[in-house]
Amino acid sequence: MEIKLYENEKIGEKMYHAKSKGGLNVYFIPKKGYSKQYATMTTKYGSIDNEFVPIGETEVLKVPEGIAHFLEHKLFEEPDFNIFDKFSELGANVNAFTGFTQTSYLFSSTENFDESLETLIKFVQNPHFTDENVEKEKGIIAQEIKMYDDDAGWRVFFNCLDAMYYNNPVKIDIAGTVDTIMEIDKDLLYKSYNTFYHPENMVLFIVGDLDFDKIMELVEKSERTDYKELGNIERKSPNEPKEVRQKLVTQDMVTSNPIFYIGFKDDKLGLDGMEESKKEMVSNILIDMLFSSSSEFYNEMYDKGLINNSFGGYFSGKETYGHSLIGGESDKPHEVYETIMAHLRKPAGEVLKKENFNRIMNDEVGNFLMSLDSIESIGNSATESILENFNMLEHLELMKNIEFQDIIDRFNEHLVEEKSVLSIIMPAE
Amino acid sequence: MIKKINLNDGININVIETSKFKSNVIAYYIVRPLNKDEVTKNTLLPVVLRRATEKYGNNLLINRRLEELYGAKLGVGVLIRGNKQIIRIAVEFVDNKYIQDDKYIEEVLDILDQVVYNPKIENKAFDQDIIRKEKRNLKQRIESKINDKREYALESGIAIMCEGDSFSIPALGYIEDVDKIDEKNLYEHYKNILETSEIQIFYTGNENKEIETYFENKNYLGRKNILKVERENLLEYKDEIQEIREEMDINQGKLVMGYKTNIPYEDQLYTALVVGNVIFGGGPNSKLFLNVREKESLAYSISSRVYKYKSLIILDAGIEFDKFEATKEIIGEELDKMKLGDFSDKEIEIAKKAIISSYNSVDDNIGSITEMEFDNIISKDDRTVADKIKSIESVKKEEIIEAMKTVELDTIYFLENTSFREVE
């Protein structure tokens, strides 16, 4: 077994990597003196992967919306015991989440780390789906979907994506709908599972005051080794026009004030590794420069009473999709939209200043360093970076490659009116 | 280890040294009584202070300054602890070893001092324009509580249950009282607060004598008539259970059930109540989660929590509208099981482990360390984490039964939509 060690002395952190006998990529960042340990096992498979060629087959299969999330729920099922019980007995907290491009299973512990890690690997690698337990789960997930249906913040977000995209599955609610989950059955779950929960498509990330040799020993003791070669998973990439689908979307809900998101659809897609990470960083710095509470523009809008401190924005993107979202609460969402567009029509040199760039870069350095105090934050961001072929510990080094001109270029290509949509939740009468 | 310096005029400095983190925290906790009179002012005050200071005349300048200070985070807000409302103003910043700037600590201390002690003042009043805008924003924040249905239901349930008691007061205050505030009376209130409140100052982080000395030698002007907020009362049991239903255009019902107990947190038996609640509804392993969600598929979320300072247990669940009676019934059965001792040693063991694990995790987060020590001060609890763990470990089954026997259902609140029809 070959162990790779990456060390960044400037920030005082290091990361180990090795591949287990069973083919699992294992990463570890030691945190001396921490009482807690954190482990997360992630498959590069999320809600957007709903058209693919199942392992061992040749035809593309389209699966019901929400199946990745359904699968996440069902993996907790074991024939003879309950996974929550098991972790509770060990004094550890287990959880899971499904995103657009990944599904993660995780636990944090302050004792019994070894046994908790074994349990994690075993339950993720050993599915137990039956007709009966699949049916039972539909009721629980339907309740979860209804809970999100009442969440104005969630609705305004997905309405915005739905307006931006024609076909890209990122527009689909992660949990699916009450109707689509009814189409899910045991066989579809196994097909999805066998394709995406292959060790070659997974990452195990561990953070804590632990020893890497011991971790690898545990992994190899617990993992399955009977996997056939996976090869490349064929995922159908969406045929997505560059244009936005719909400029405006509104929905009435029980809320106090209108809630809005302005979305900008990105068409600079297909990047990977450093390039993708750099694009994300540049986009977020750009948004901070334009819209954060240290910008003149934010303060002007705030002073006019157009926005309050719920206002903010960020860029989110992966290889196959990308968008910037600017949102908050406002009595006059249309006026906010028009004001922002008028601002963005100005020449870059007028709205973006070098001194603001330098200051925001300073801010970023501090934010990154402070994020390294949380083992959960480290585990989650480092996993996300690895799935994009980037090493998170090189964050500051990558930042050094960013120049003011990159921000200006991104401003000109990305934040333009034609690529924008407005999503509003209006207070119901 | 915590080091406490008592300045004898209601100001205490608490220094917690730890070399584990890349960041440090300095926090002011200003303790006020929770009452209708000042709740709204106390909520508005810190956001006004955060907007402009003598040296940094507007929000833009404050925020730019913080960015220059390597993303130092200056957070303000209020907390409720029983009958106390606490104004918290804190700054979190990167340790100087990553920055190597001799002036850095001084500059961080300066901006915090600006916000707490040197607001933008004209003619013995706050800036009129800032007050106008922040009043408007506060009103919006109060109104927007309705956006989060679960929180809204919880707060409504608690308000109904604690009617007439200060614990029914919402943390953000009252809309109608916002209008009564102006730049003059809020400034008066601010002066009064700085003079008369108990103030707990925390430094949590890497060893730094400069910060300690700074607070020890700081001139806290005009301290007098320091206010002591007495311990809160527990609520009396009522003869009848009250059930309130509220109608709203929503997709999922929100059920809140409020229970009273008569065990104060100082009591030995309180620890048993905490363990009992975890078995009852405190986590993914609880009776409620396993029976209401996993076995009957009645709810996606269901959990119960002990409200330490008032010795209440509040439960909340998201359920289908027509499952109200069924869910209520199962919850009632599960509580009866607790009172009858129908739970296993294994369930006790699991509950204890969960609590102990959360105690053990506290020292991995600089914010939690600070908050726990503050809570210790508020509740006059001088036990170490190890002591607390020991007392959890020593809880016996009989004690849990005894504690759970005092748990009485008081209020049921249901947020529902009776005209809701499933879309076919």
Boltz contact constraints between the chains, C-beta under 6 A:
constraints:
  - contact:
      token1: [A, 33]
      token2: [B, 20]
      max_distance: 6.0
  - contact:
      token1: [A, 34]
      token2: [B, 364]
      max_distance: 6.0
  - contact:
      token1: [A, 35]
      token2: [B, 360]
      max_distance: 6.0
  - contact:
      token1: [A, 35]
      token2: [B, 363]
      max_distance: 6.0
  - contact:
      token1: [A, 35]
      token2: [B, 364]
      max_distance: 6.0
  - contact:
      token1: [A, 36]
      token2: [B, 361]
      max_distance: 6.0
  - contact:
      token1: [A, 36]
      token2: [B, 364]
      max_distance: 6.0
  - contact:
      token1: [A, 84]
      token2: [B, 284]
      max_distance: 6.0
  - contact:
      token1: [A, 84]
      token2: [B, 285]
      max_distance: 6.0
  - contact:
      token1: [A, 88]
      token2: [B, 285]
      max_distance: 6.0
  - contact:
      token1: [A, 88]
      token2: [B, 350]
      max_distance: 6.0
  - contact:
      token1: [A, 89]
      token2: [B, 350]
      max_distance: 6.0
  - contact:
      token1: [A, 91]
      token2: [B, 353]
      max_distance: 6.0
  - contact:
      token1: [A, 91]
      token2: [B, 357]
      max_distance: 6.0
  - contact:
      token1: [A, 110]
      token2: [B, 357]
      max_distance: 6.0
  - contact:
      token1: [A, 110]
      token2: [B, 360]
      max_distance: 6.0
  - contact:
      token1: [A, 139]
      token2: [B, 297]
      max_distance: 6.0
  - contact:
      token1: [A, 140]
      token2: [B, 297]
      max_distance: 6.0
  - contact:
      token1: [A, 140]
      token2: [B, 300]
      max_distance: 6.0
  - contact:
      token1: [A, 143]
      token2: [B, 300]
      max_distance: 6.0
  - contact:
      token1: [A, 144]
      token2: [B, 300]
      max_distance: 6.0
  - contact:
      token1: [A, 146]
      token2: [B, 251]
      max_distance: 6.0
  - contact:
      token1: [A, 146]
      token2: [B, 252]
      max_distance: 6.0
  - contact:
      token1: [A, 147]
      token2: [B, 252]
      max_distance: 6.0
  - contact:
      token1: [A, 147]
      token2: [B, 300]
      max_distance: 6.0
  - contact:
      token1: [A, 147]
      token2: [B, 318]
      max_distance: 6.0
  - contact:
      token1: [A, 149]
      token2: [B, 251]
      max_distance: 6.0
  - contact:
      token1: [A, 150]
      token2: [B, 149]
      max_distance: 6.0
  - contact:
      token1: [A, 150]
      token2: [B, 250]
      max_distance: 6.0
  - contact:
      token1: [A, 150]
      token2: [B, 251]
      max_distance: 6.0
  - contact:
      token1: [A, 150]
      token2: [B, 252]
      max_distance: 6.0
  - contact:
      token1: [A, 152]
      token2: [B, 147]
      max_distance: 6.0
  - contact:
      token1: [A, 254]
      token2: [B, 248]
      max_distance: 6.0
  - contact:
      token1: [A, 254]
      token2: [B, 249]
      max_distance: 6.0
  - contact:
      token1: [A, 255]
      token2: [B, 147]
      max_distance: 6.0
  - contact:
      token1: [A, 256]
      token2: [B, 143]
      max_distance: 6.0
  - contact:
      token1: [A, 256]
      token2: [B, 144]
      max_distance: 6.0
  - contact:
      token1: [A, 256]
      token2: [B, 146]
      max_distance: 6.0
  - contact:
      token1: [A, 257]
      token2: [B, 140]
      max_distance: 6.0
  - contact:
      token1: [A, 293]
      token2: [B, 63]
      max_distance: 6.0
  - contact:
      token1: [A, 294]
      token2: [B, 63]
      max_distance: 6.0
  - contact:
      token1: [A, 294]
      token2: [B, 64]
      max_distance: 6.0
  - contact:
      token1: [A, 294]
      token2: [B, 67]
      max_distance: 6.0
  - contact:
      token1: [A, 299]
      token2: [B, 60]
      max_distance: 6.0
  - contact:
      token1: [A, 308]
      token2: [B, 137]
      max_distance: 6.0
  - contact:
      token1: [A, 308]
      token2: [B, 140]
      max_distance: 6.0
  - contact:
      token1: [A, 359]
      token2: [B, 67]
      max_distance: 6.0
  - contact:
      token1: [A, 359]
      token2: [B, 68]
      max_distance: 6.0
  - contact:
      token1: [A, 362]
      token2: [B, 67]
      max_distance: 6.0
  - contact:
      token1: [A, 362]
      token2: [B, 70]
      max_distance: 6.0
  - contact:
      token1: [A, 363]
      token2: [B, 67]
      max_distance: 6.0
  - contact:
      token1: [A, 363]
      token2: [B, 71]
      max_distance: 6.0
  - contact:
      token1: [A, 365]
      token2: [B, 70]
      max_distance: 6.0
  - contact:
      token1: [A, 366]
      token2: [B, 70]
      max_distance: 6.0
  - contact:
      token1: [A, 366]
      token2: [B, 71]
      max_distance: 6.0
  - contact:
      token1: [A, 366]
      token2: [B, 94]
      max_distance: 6.0
  - contact:
      token1: [A, 367]
      token2: [B, 71]
      max_distance: 6.0
  - contact:
      token1: [A, 369]
      token2: [B, 22]
      max_distance: 6.0
  - contact:
      token1: [A, 369]
      token2: [B, 94]
      max_distance: 6.0
  - contact:
      token1: [A, 369]
      token2: [B, 98]
      max_distance: 6.0
  - contact:
      token1: [A, 370]
      token2: [B, 23]
      max_distance: 6.0
  - contact:
      token1: [A, 372]
      token2: [B, 22]
      max_distance: 6.0
  - contact:
      token1: [A, 373]
      token2: [B, 21]
      max_distance: 6.0
  - contact:
      token1: [A, 373]
      token2: [B, 22]
      max_distance: 6.0
  - contact:
      token1: [A, 373]
      token2: [B, 23]
      max_distance: 6.0
  - contact:
      token1: [A, 428]
      token2: [B, 249]
      max_distance: 6.0
